[in-house]
């Protein structure tokens, strides 16, 4: 439980410190939602974008 709380706190702190990170994450997750597993190429491109 304590570890989960620490992870949530760290995540929220990162979003507060870097609002652009949240926007990037939302945008990438939107793309992932619509393209994941449609084709191997789309899945690889989305995976690459998430690792950057």
Buried (B, 14 or more C-beta within 10 A) or exposed (E): EEEEEEEEEEEEEEBEEEEEEEEBEEEBEEBBEEBEEEEEEBBEEBEEEEEE
